[in-house]
């Protein structure tokens, strides 16, 4: 009951923190970590131990699923090569660099240094999505950072399991063929199960018209993908990500506007609550873990800073050559883009959950040396990146010159909106010539579209809207949705603009009610 009370308190605290974060225009995760740290330092605050299984099963699936659904497949196709290199090569390079650095500066046994390197090798998709949600990055850059963090989990998970196996074995060694087989099982099996779940959910969505049932399906999907994959001894994280990416495609989304709006609202609340609790817990855990450190580990803050610096240096070296594939600059790599991509690669919930799952003992029931220090260093690096990089990410993006100006986004959205309304007016005029609809209904729709083109408002729909008018408006909105997909498929608008305008069309359609 005490743990439940603390979590409820964190939710209330997170609501206050999120309000100030929005007002100050800084990422909420950074403030949430600081808030959790402040609460933990208050004398008398009870110790909170969250089982890693609870984080992996309850918290991560919906957060990863929501991040994956936001991924733009169109932009992903343009940057799949650098994403692949980062999701695999950078993970191995980061793990190796951190392992050598940890063995040199912390005195950890080589096996535990390898465990620490594997834990810190990957960025966190939950943190990356939360931090980048309010930044006006170009589509390719945002997708590069988000997709890399989503797809590197299979690699880091295999490295972590291999590293833990070496650490707990007495005189054990790693088998490269076994590691390769484990990678194929985890990544490949998770991919197949995630694709199967996406296909089944897609069929259910096309046959669902009830918003409540549609919301239930959306909530159950990530948990089903995770549990099925883990039960088959594959990667549940990979399964959730694959299912989310595939279901985020336009053809697999709910066909009913009311369902889309309700699912967005439900997931908005769920993501806020889970992010609030989990990022607060990151700050709350650090003082407790520090108190459990053995004597002689007083240099952990300096060691954490050194490891964070190593991670940043390795990331810059790897991202610099890849910037040419994202935004060519006269054949030369872009330092500014490399810095932005590096600074956006924060650590978060995933490394913390992995570190907490490290066994307490070896295979012969001996104490696993170095585990407390690994936990503290992991949590400290997570806090450093979430706070240090999170609070300074917006200024770094602004100074890089990569951020899209608000005027640019507004012009693109207004231009796309005008294109949709013009297509709708053309369709209405053709219908008027065919005389298939009553003239009063056509005239009313015509005036409403003209008002939108004039940037005025056509007012709320009245309860007495006649059937002909509602039918015509539904038809017009369908035409606009088709035009919106065309603009997006032909790279004339960004994914952000497409989502905003589709949300506006959904609101119009939901206000009309059933035909």
PyMOL commands that set and color helices and strands:
alter all, ss='L'
color gray80, all
select helices_A, chain A and resi 2-24+28-40+52-69+73-78+80-105+110-119+125-132+139-151+153-168+176-206+211-231+236-247+250-252+257-291+300-326+335-343+349-356+371-400+406-434+439-453+467-489+495-512
alter helices_A, ss='H'
color red, helices_A
deselect
rebuild
show_as cartoon
